[in-house]
Amino acid sequence: MSRADPPPRPGPLLRLNPAQPGAAGMKVIATGLLVLMAAVFLLTRALEPRHPWLGFVKAFAEAAMVGGLADWFAVTALFRHPLGLPIPHTAIIPRNKDRIADTLAQFLRDNFLVAPVVARRMRGMDIAGAAGRFLQAPTDGGARIRQGASRLIGDVFEALDDERLGGIVKQAISTRLKQAEVAPVMGAALASAINEDRHVPMLEAGIRALARTLDANESLIRELVRKRASWFLRLAGLDEKLADSILDGLRKVTLEMSTDPAHPVRVRMQQALADLANDLQTDAATRARVEGWKEELLANTSVALWLDTLWQKGRSAIIAAARNPDAVMAGRLGDVLRSMGTTLERDPRIRGAVNQFVRRAVAGMAASYGGSIVSLVSDTIRGWDARTITARLEQAVGRDLQYIRINGTLVGGLVGLILHLIDTL
């Protein structure tokens, strides 16, 4: 072998985790041991007259049969009637299924879902610090957690019934809009804009729109003047001059309004906006009229289509963000989250406040919803039929129960052997 070649790796000397039989296999072993003891007893009973020393073996086998049968009866009586016979105090678990459910639920409530117990167990947990470290600099493990959580969120949103979930979301938004009174909010926003002169660009945009409308409808205005002018004015050709004068006057007014903040028409427009802001907040008739418009708007099919488009875009954005969490963490949101993580980890006052809030929140949930959780456990077990609960408990502890049978067989045999030895001496 070359010096550069690595030495051969030794094979395993001991198998640390050998395959162990399950509950069914252990049941076969326990029953087989009982049958073996019966066969040994019959054989030694036949050969004992010629070989007296076999009496010790017979005593061991005889007592082992008794112990094995007794433990078989005890184990079987937990789950069903032995040999199908309605012996009293057998099939204990199926008969007491409801009482077991209540006892288990009470145990959970008294030992796990009590607010002081939850708070005491969480007192040593630094949830804020862990969250801060995770947000600040996710390690490989944190990245895996983030990737797993992102995949889970994406899978959940894709798996949920889009039509049903979208209907719930849209119904919730529509209900909130119907319940919210929008007139006072609009009035307060308009009043705030007027007080801070943020309404001026809107007012000037309205004046410019009025000027553009005037230019776009010049022919219509001339036609109206011509139709309403008398035959004498039309005959003298004065209707065109009248239309020119009206158009020039309107253009002059719009130009003066756009350049002079103190123009009377502009001042009246500003006063009308201020009155509207006040009426939206204080006048019952105006508020009722706005609410009526809101109801009509929400009943419009176009609004329903808009809400559907809004939901689809939001759902697609959530799924896209969940599928690519690194891109989300790399943007401005990622900077904000990292800053939050730094603050959580380095500021003991904030970290203590967050940990205290989490403890109180979890303890409050235990106090508020502990009864519901306990009822869920109790009702679930009560809803199982006797065969289901028997099968599940046997699957959980059946292997250890078969060990009880094996131990009973061996211990019974040893006791029988000791008694026979004492009797012989």
C-alpha positions in Angstrom: 0.0 0.0 0.0 1.4 3.4 -0.9 2.3 5.8 1.9 0.0 8.4 0.4 -3.0 6.0 0.5 -5.2 6.5 3.6 -5.5 3.6 6.0 -8.5 1.4 5.6 -11.4 2.4 7.8 -12.4 -0.4 10.2 -15.8 -1.9 10.0 -18.3 -1.5 12.8 -17.5 -3.7 15.8 -20.9 -3.3 17.4 -24.3 -2.5 16.0 -25.6 0.2 18.3 -29.2 0.3 17.0 -30.3 -3.2 16.1 -33.7 -3.6 14.6 -36.1 -4.4 17.3 -39.4 -6.2 16.9 -42.6 -4.2 17.2 -45.6 -4.8 19.3 -46.8 -7.7 17.1 -43.4 -9.3 17.1 -43.1 -9.0 20.9 -46.6 -10.5 21.2 -45.4 -13.5 19.2 -42.3 -13.9 21.4 -44.3 -13.6 24.7 -46.9 -16.2 23.5 -44.2 -18.4 22.1 -42.4 -18.4 25.5 -45.7 -19.3 27.2 -46.2 -22.2 24.8 -42.6 -23.3 25.3 -43.1 -23.4 29.1 -46.2 -25.5 28.5 -44.3 -27.9 26.3 -41.5 -28.2 28.9 -44.0 -28.8 31.7 -45.6 -31.7 29.8 -42.3 -33.2 28.8 -40.8 -33.0 32.3 -44.0 -34.3 33.8 -43.7 -37.4 31.6 -40.0 -37.9 32.3 -39.9 -37.0 36.0 -40.4 -40.6 37.3 -37.2 -41.8 35.6 -35.3 -38.6 36.2 -36.3 -37.0 39.5 -34.0 -34.0 39.0 -36.4 -32.9 36.3 -38.8 -31.9 39.1 -36.9 -28.6 39.4 -37.4 -27.9 35.7 -41.1 -28.9 35.9 -41.6 -26.6 38.9 -40.0 -23.7 36.9 -42.2 -24.4 33.8 -45.3 -24.9 35.9 -44.9 -21.6 37.7 -43.8 -19.8 34.5 -47.1 -20.9 32.9 -49.1 -19.5 35.8 -47.2 -16.2 35.8 -47.4 -15.9 32.0 -51.1 -16.7 31.9 -51.8 -14.3 34.8 -50.0 -11.4 33.0 -51.6 -12.3 29.7 -55.0 -12.0 31.4 -54.0 -8.7 33.0 -52.6 -7.2 29.8 -55.5 -8.4 27.7 -58.1 -7.2 30.3 -56.8 -3.6 29.8 -58.0 -3.5 26.2 -60.7 -6.2 25.7 -62.5 -9.2 27.2 -60.1 -12.2 27.5 -61.3 -15.0 25.1 -64.3 -12.8 24.4 -65.8 -13.6 27.8 -67.7 -10.7 29.6 -65.6 -11.1 32.7 -66.2 -8.2 35.2 -63.6 -5.5 35.3 -62.1 -6.4 31.9 -61.9 -4.2 28.8 -61.0 -1.4 31.1 -59.9 1.2 28.6 -62.9 0.9 26.2 -65.3 1.0 29.1 -63.7 4.0 30.7 -62.9 5.9 27.5 -64.8 9.0 28.5 -63.3 9.1 32.0 -59.8 8.8 30.5 -60.6 11.7 28.2 -61.7 13.9 31.1 -58.7 12.9 33.2 -56.2 13.6 30.5 -57.8 16.9 29.7 -57.8 17.8 33.4 -54.1 16.8 33.6 -53.3 19.1 30.7 -55.2 22.0 32.2 -53.7 21.7 35.7 -50.1 21.1 34.6 -49.6 22.8 31.3 -52.3 25.3 30.5 -52.2 27.4 33.6 -51.1 31.0 33.2 -48.6 30.9 36.2 -47.1 27.7 35.0 -46.7 29.0 31.4 -45.2 32.3 32.6 -42.7 30.4 34.9 -41.5 28.1 32.2 -41.0 31.1 29.8 -39.2 33.3 32.4 -35.8 32.0 31.3 -36.5 32.2 27.5 -34.9 35.2 25.7 -37.3 35.2 22.7 -36.5 38.8 21.8 -32.8 38.2 21.8 -33.2 35.1 19.6 -35.5 37.0 17.2 -33.0 39.9 17.1 -30.0 37.6 16.2 -32.1 35.9 13.6 -33.2 39.2 11.9 -29.8 40.8 12.2 -27.5 38.1 10.7 -29.3 34.8 9.8 -26.9 31.9 10.0 -27.0 28.8 7.8 -29.5 27.4 10.2 -31.5 30.7 10.2 -31.4 30.7 6.5 -32.8 27.2 6.4 -35.5 28.2 8.8 -36.3 31.2 6.7 -36.3 29.2 3.5 -38.5 26.5 5.2 -40.9 29.1 6.5 -41.1 30.9 3.2 -41.8 27.6 1.4 -44.5 26.8 3.9 -46.1 30.2 3.5 -46.0 30.0 -0.3 -47.4 26.4 -0.3 -50.2 27.4 2.1 -51.3 30.4 0.0 -51.1 28.3 -3.2 -53.0 25.3 -1.6 -55.8 27.4 -0.1 -59.0 27.6 -2.1 -58.4 30.9 -4.0 -62.0 31.6 -4.7 -63.1 30.8 -1.2 -60.3 32.6 0.5 -60.5 35.5 -1.9 -64.2 35.8 -1.1 -63.5 35.9 2.6 -60.9 38.6 2.2 -63.1 40.7 -0.2 -66.1 40.3 2.1 -64.0 41.4 5.1 -62.8 44.5 3.2 -66.2 45.3 2.0 -67.7 44.9 5.5 -65.1 47.1 7.0 -65.7 49.8 4.4 -69.5 49.6 5.0 -69.0 49.9 8.7 -66.5 52.8 8.5 -68.0 56.3 8.2 -65.9 58.0 5.5 -67.4 61.5 5.6 -65.6 62.7 8.8 -62.3 61.2 7.6 -62.6 63.0 4.2 -63.6 66.2 6.0 -60.6 66.0 8.4 -58.2 65.2 5.5 -59.6 68.2 3.5 -59.4 70.5 6.5 -55.8 69.5 7.1 -54.9 70.0 3.5 -56.4 73.5 3.5 -54.7 74.5 6.8 -51.3 73.4 5.3 -52.0 74.9 1.8 -51.8 71.5 0.3 -55.1 72.2 -1.5 -53.5 74.9 -3.7 -52.0 72.5 -6.3 -55.4 70.8 -6.5 -57.2 74.1 -6.9 -54.7 75.3 -9.6 -55.1 72.0 -11.4 -58.9 72.5 -11.4 -58.5 76.0 -12.9 -56.2 74.7 -15.6 -58.7 71.9 -16.3 -61.4 74.5 -16.6 -59.4 76.5 -19.1 -58.8 73.3 -21.2 -62.4 72.5 -21.1 -63.3 76.0 -22.3 -60.9 75.6 -25.3 -62.2 72.1 -26.1 -65.8 73.2 -26.1 -65.5 76.6 -27.9 -67.6 75.4 -30.8 -70.3 74.2 -28.5 -70.4 77.6 -26.7 -70.6 79.5 -30.0 -73.5 77.2 -31.1 -75.4 77.9 -27.8 -74.9 81.6 -28.2 -76.1 81.5 -31.8 -79.2 79.5 -30.9 -80.2 81.8 -28.0 -79.5 85.1 -29.8 -82.4 86.9 -31.4 -82.9 86.9 -35.1 -81.9 90.6 -35.2 -78.5 89.8 -33.7 -78.0 86.9 -36.1 -79.0 89.0 -39.0 -76.6 91.8 -38.1 -73.8 89.2 -37.4 -73.6 90.3 -33.8 -74.0 86.8 -32.4 -70.4 85.9 -33.4 -69.1 89.1 -31.6 -71.2 88.2 -28.5 -69.7 84.7 -28.5 -66.2 86.1 -28.9 -66.8 88.4 -26.0 -68.1 85.6 -23.7 -65.2 83.3 -24.6 -62.6 86.1 -24.1 -64.2 87.0 -20.7 -64.1 83.4 -19.5 -60.5 83.0 -20.6 -59.6 86.2 -18.8 -61.3 85.0 -15.6 -59.5 81.7 -15.7 -56.1 83.4 -16.4 -56.6 85.9 -13.6 -57.7 83.1 -11.2 -54.5 81.1 -12.0 -52.2 84.1 -11.4 -53.9 86.0 -8.6 -54.3 84.2 -5.3 -56.7 86.9 -4.1 -59.1 86.7 -7.0 -62.7 86.8 -5.7 -63.8 83.7 -7.6 -60.7 81.8 -6.4 -61.4 83.0 -2.8 -65.0 81.8 -3.1 -63.8 78.4 -4.4 -61.5 78.1 -1.4 -64.3 79.1 1.0 -66.5 76.5 -0.7 -63.8 73.8 0.0 -63.6 75.0 3.7 -67.4 74.8 4.0 -67.4 71.3 2.5 -64.7 70.2 4.9 -66.8 71.5 7.8 -70.0 70.0 6.5 -68.4 66.6 6.0 -67.5 66.5 9.7 -70.5 68.2 11.3 -73.5 68.3 9.0 -75.7 65.2 9.4 -77.3 65.7 5.9 -74.0 65.9 4.1 -72.6 62.9 6.0 -75.7 60.9 5.2 -75.5 61.9 1.5 -71.8 60.8 1.4 -72.7 57.5 3.1 -75.4 56.9 0.5 -72.9 57.5 -2.3 -70.5 55.1 -0.6 -73.2 52.3 -0.4 -74.0 52.8 -4.1 -70.3 52.7 -5.0 -69.7 49.5 -3.0 -72.7 47.9 -4.7 -71.3 48.6 -8.1 -69.9 45.6 -10.0 -66.8 47.6 -11.0 -65.8 47.9 -7.3 -66.2 44.2 -6.9 -63.9 43.6 -9.9 -61.4 46.1 -8.4 -61.4 44.3 -5.1 -60.9 41.0 -6.9 -57.9 42.5 -8.8 -56.6 43.9 -5.5 -56.8 40.5 -3.9 -55.1 38.7 -6.8 -52.2 41.2 -6.9 -51.8 40.9 -3.1 -51.9 37.1 -3.2 -49.4 37.0 -6.1 -47.1 39.5 -4.2 -47.1 37.4 -1.1 -46.4 34.1 -2.9 -43.6 35.8 -4.9 -42.0 37.2 -1.7 -42.4 33.9 0.0 -40.7 32.0 -2.9 -37.8 34.5 -2.9 -37.1 35.6 0.8 -33.5 36.6 0.0 -34.7 39.2 -2.4 -37.1 40.6 0.2 -34.4 40.6 2.8 -32.0 42.4 0.4 -34.3 45.4 -0.1 -35.4 48.2 2.1 -37.5 45.8 4.1 -34.5 43.8 4.9 -32.6 46.9 6.1 -35.5 47.7 8.4 -35.7 44.1 9.8 -31.9 44.0 10.4 -32.1 47.4 12.2 -34.9 45.9 14.4 -32.8 42.9 15.1 -29.9 45.0 16.2 -32.1 47.0 18.5 -33.7 43.9 20.0 -30.3 42.3 20.7 -28.5 45.3 22.1 -31.1 47.3 24.0 -31.8 45.4 27.3 -34.8 47.6 28.1 -36.6 46.9 24.8 -35.5 43.2 24.9 -37.0 42.9 28.5 -40.2 44.6 27.4 -40.6 42.4 24.4 -39.9 39.2 26.4 -42.4 40.3 29.1 -45.0 41.1 26.4 -44.5 37.6 24.9 -44.8 35.9 28.3 -47.9 37.8 29.1 -49.4 37.1 25.7 -48.7 33.4 25.9 -49.9 33.2 29.5 -53.0 35.2 28.5 -53.7 32.8 25.6 -53.3 29.9 28.0 -55.8 31.5 30.4 -58.2 32.5 27.7 -58.1 29.5 25.4 -56.8 26.7 27.7 -60.4 25.6 28.4 -61.0 25.4 24.6 -57.9 23.3 24.1 -58.8 21.0 26.9 -62.3 20.6 25.6 -60.8 19.8 22.1 -58.7 17.1 23.6 -61.5 15.7 25.7 -64.1 15.8 22.8 -61.7 14.3 20.4 -61.0 11.3 22.6 -64.7 11.0 23.4 -65.4 10.9 19.6 -63.2 7.9 19.1 -64.9 4.6 19.1 -63.6 1.9 21.5 -61.8 0.0 18.7 -59.9 3.1 17.6 -58.7 4.1 21.1 -57.8 0.5 21.9 -55.7 0.2 18.7 -53.9 3.5 19.3 -53.0 2.8 22.9 -51.9 -0.8 22.0 -49.7 0.7 19.2 -48.2 3.2 21.7 -47.5 0.9 24.6 -48.2 -2.6 23.3 -44.5 -3.5 23.0 -43.8 -2.7 26.7 -46.9 -4.6 27.7 -45.6 -7.7 26.0 -42.4 -7.3 28.1 -44.6 -7.5 31.1 -45.9 -10.9 29.9 -42.3 -12.1 29.3 -41.1 -10.9 32.7 -44.1 -12.4 34.4 -43.3 -15.8 32.8 -39.7 -15.7 33.8 -40.3 -14.3 37.3 -43.1 -16.8 37.9 -40.8 -19.6 36.9 -38.1 -18.4 39.3 -40.5 -18.2 42.1 -41.8 -21.7 41.4 -38.2 -23.0 41.3 -37.4 -21.4 44.7 -40.5 -22.8 46.3 -39.8 -26.2 44.9 -36.2 -26.0 46.2 -37.5 -24.9 49.7 -40.0 -27.8 49.7 -37.3 -30.3 48.7 -34.9 -29.2 51.4 
